[in-house]
Amino acid sequence: MAYDRYVAICKPLHYGTLLGSRACATMAAAAWGSGFLYALLHTSNTFSLPLCQGNAVDQFFCEIPQILKLSCSDSSMREAGLLVVCLCLAFSAFIFIVLSYVQIFRAVLRIPSEQGWHKAFSTCFPHLAVVSLFVSTGMFSYLKPPSIPSPSLDLVMAVLYSVVPPALNPLVYSMRNQDIKDALRKLMK
């Protein structure tokens, strides 16, 4: 999404050639590949853990930190290794998004008209809002210190990062539509 916005704003005349079917297939393959690697690492780690505290987790879905609480072995080395790999994957995606948006903002600030600024920023901010919401709630949930044991907070954070961003996606991205803005104003009154 960040690359699409970058090409649309910074290189609009080359959009068709830079984001052709081959580029889209490559980006989809990279996203699916990194997602598959992430899932494979966590699945193999989870299935190799001996569970000795039952098999009921305190979540509405089977989440890795909750499964690790059920393990009776010391899995700190495994967790550290997984954390390093996952942080590398997440950090590379984050850096790509940040670099794309730095280039976008540099290009937008060179636009002389205020209407051009508004148009360009209105295409970027919905994506940044959804990504920020997802990343911040996920980071808080997974990087929360274990010294703060709170099953209810864990549940709330799990709902926030797994349900709220996908539910807000249609609303956030449709706020560019004038009919929806008018309907929301009418609803608020």
MILUM-651540 format. One line per field, with one value per residue (C-alpha): residue number from 1; residue in three letters; x, y, z. Coordinates in steps of 0.02 Angstrom, whole numbers, always signed. Example, Ala and Ser with C-alpha at 12.3 -4.5 7.8 and 13.67 -1.06 7.14 Angstrom:
k	[1	2]
r	[ALA	SER]
X	[+615	+684]
Y	[-225	-53]
Z	[+390	+357]
This chain:
k	[1	2	3	4	5	6	7	8	9	10	11	12	13	14	15	16	17	18	19	20	21	22	23	24	25	26	27	28	29	30	31	32	33	34	35	36	37	38	39	40	41	42	43	44	45	46	47	48	49	50	51	52	53	54	55	56	57	58	59	60	61	62	63	64	65	66	67	68	69	70	71	72	73	74	75	76	77	78	79	80	81	82	83	84	85	86	87	88	89	90	91	92	93	94	95	96	97	98	99	100	101	102	103	104	105	106	107	108	109	110	111	112	113	114	115	116	117	118	119	120	121	122	123	124	125	126	127	128	129	130	131	132	133	134	135	136	137	138	139	140	141	142	143	144	145	146	147	148	149	150	151	152	153	154	155	156	157	158	159	160	161	162	163	164	165	166	167	168	169	170	171	172	173	174	175	176	177	178	179	180	181	182	183	184	185	186	187	188	189]
r	[MET	ALA	TYR	ASP	ARG	TYR	VAL	ALA	ILE	CYS	LYS	PRO	LEU	HIS	TYR	GLY	THR	LEU	LEU	GLY	SER	ARG	ALA	CYS	ALA	THR	MET	ALA	ALA	ALA	ALA	TRP	GLY	SER	GLY	PHE	LEU	TYR	ALA	LEU	LEU	HIS	THR	SER	ASN	THR	PHE	SER	LEU	PRO	LEU	CYS	GLN	GLY	ASN	ALA	VAL	ASP	GLN	PHE	PHE	CYS	GLU	ILE	PRO	GLN	ILE	LEU	LYS	LEU	SER	CYS	SER	ASP	SER	SER	MET	ARG	GLU	ALA	GLY	LEU	LEU	VAL	VAL	CYS	LEU	CYS	LEU	ALA	PHE	SER	ALA	PHE	ILE	PHE	ILE	VAL	LEU	SER	TYR	VAL	GLN	ILE	PHE	ARG	ALA	VAL	LEU	ARG	ILE	PRO	SER	GLU	GLN	GLY	TRP	HIS	LYS	ALA	PHE	SER	THR	CYS	PHE	PRO	HIS	LEU	ALA	VAL	VAL	SER	LEU	PHE	VAL	SER	THR	GLY	MET	PHE	SER	TYR	LEU	LYS	PRO	PRO	SER	ILE	PRO	SER	PRO	SER	LEU	ASP	LEU	VAL	MET	ALA	VAL	LEU	TYR	SER	VAL	VAL	PRO	PRO	ALA	LEU	ASN	PRO	LEU	VAL	TYR	SER	MET	ARG	ASN	GLN	ASP	ILE	LYS	ASP	ALA	LEU	ARG	LYS	LEU	MET	LYS]
X	[+0	+141	+230	+68	+46	+229	+218	+49	+112	+298	+299	+122	+173	+263	+123	+69	+245	+307	+151	+113	+54	+232	+270	+103	+136	+311	+245	+105	+230	+344	+199	+135	+310	+355	+186	+211	+387	+321	+179	+294	+418	+284	+193	+349	+402	+229	+214	+385	+340	+287	+125	+98	-30	-180	-232	-355	-298	-370	-410	-542	-412	-253	-121	+64	+98	-48	+20	+192	+113	+54	+228	+322	+494	+608	+578	+670	+802	+669	+571	+726	+765	+588	+583	+740	+673	+501	+574	+683	+530	+426	+567	+603	+418	+414	+570	+496	+336	+430	+547	+400	+306	+460	+476	+289	+291	+444	+356	+193	+278	+348	+171	+131	-58	-144	-277	-139	-75	-248	-277	-109	-119	-298	-239	-97	-171	-302	-166	-54	-197	-240	-58	-22	-172	-124	+61	+37	-91	+9	+170	+86	+11	+167	+300	+207	+321	+274	+278	+107	-3	-177	-285	-421	-296	-225	-400	-438	-274	-303	-473	-397	-264	-360	-536	-530	-411	-502	-669	-612	-532	-693	-736	-563	-541	-718	-697	-632	-806	-909	-1076	-1017	-951	-1120	-1212	-1100	-1128	-1315	-1304	-1205	-1335]
Y	[+0	+120	+82	+107	+278	+319	+279	+366	+528	+533	+450	+466	+454	+289	+212	+87	+24	+21	-62	-185	-362	-425	-298	-333	-521	-495	-389	-512	-656	-561	-526	-704	-776	-673	-712	-897	-893	-802	-929	-1077	-1020	-994	-1155	-1262	-1180	-1203	-1386	-1424	-1356	-1478	-1417	-1465	-1339	-1400	-1343	-1201	-1026	-866	-791	-804	-871	-972	-838	-875	-783	-876	-1044	-1002	-977	-1159	-1227	-1309	-1297	-1148	-1078	-914	-956	-1006	-850	-742	-822	-802	-624	-581	-657	-578	-408	-417	-453	-319	-192	-214	-186	-36	+40	+15	+104	+247	+273	+270	+400	+511	+515	+548	+692	+766	+761	+829	+975	+1026	+1041	+1226	+1218	+1186	+1084	+968	+948	+904	+777	+692	+688	+625	+470	+438	+470	+330	+202	+275	+279	+94	+39	+142	+72	-106	-87	+9	-112	-263	-193	-153	-327	-426	-316	-288	-339	-505	-416	-343	-498	-447	-572	-443	-319	-458	-495	-312	-289	-448	-382	-212	-278	-423	-351	-161	-124	-238	-171	+9	-16	+15	+167	+245	+218	+274	+441	+511	+487	+647	+554	+456	+614	+698	+546	+544	+730	+703	+555	+656	+795]
Z	[+0	+43	-121	-217	-137	-168	-354	-374	-296	-335	-507	-575	-759	-727	-623	-757	-789	-608	-539	-676	-648	-622	-485	-399	-406	-334	-191	-155	-156	-36	+82	+75	+90	+243	+321	+286	+361	+515	+537	+505	+637	+768	+726	+733	+896	+972	+926	+998	+1170	+1305	+1385	+1565	+1627	+1528	+1357	+1392	+1346	+1417	+1247	+1114	+993	+1010	+1035	+1053	+1218	+1296	+1235	+1303	+1475	+1468	+1435	+1575	+1495	+1488	+1315	+1336	+1204	+1079	+1116	+1095	+927	+866	+929	+830	+669	+691	+734	+578	+470	+554	+556	+371	+329	+446	+368	+194	+245	+330	+181	+61	+161	+183	-7	-23	+101	+17	-151	-80	+5	-165	-235	-248	-224	-58	-148	-211	-34	+30	-109	-82	+107	+104	+12	+135	+305	+303	+270	+403	+529	+504	+505	+661	+753	+710	+750	+913	+986	+929	+1002	+1167	+1176	+1130	+1210	+1374	+1518	+1599	+1767	+1723	+1727	+1673	+1580	+1551	+1477	+1367	+1303	+1269	+1175	+1074	+1021	+980	+862	+786	+767	+770	+623	+500	+560	+542	+370	+270	+377	+369	+183	+140	+229	+66	-9	+5	+15	+167	+249	+224	+293	+448	+477	+463	+583	+710	+712]
